[in-house]
């Protein structure tokens, strides 16, 4: 009888409390893992956006070194991460030239699109005005 009484008084966790603890831990781990995946995708997109911005700035600087009379619109081109023309590149660049607000000026717009994941594309756009002089 003393032994039966000792077994009843022994503290411990019931099977129900253990199951509840396991479920709560599972929910917590799932939340943390989904947040981690989301943060990694944001980091990747930020890196892609940085590359696209560098490509747009480099292309705009190249266009600004040309004589203003020779700057004309160009069709969309596929390029790689370093700006080299590449038919299988992940980035596209586009040059749009339109008449400027004053005589002998042009509005120059460089657009670079980049992959953001899930089949979507982001866009970087730079605009400047060039003047050809008299």
Secondary structure, 3 states (H helix, E strand, C coil): CHHHHHHHHCCCCCHHHHHHHHHHHHHHHHHHHHHHHHHHHHHHHHHHHHHHHHHHHHHHHHHHHCCHHHCCCEEEEEECCCCCECCCCCEEEEEEEEECCCCCEEEEEEEEEEEEECCEEEEEEEEEEEECCC
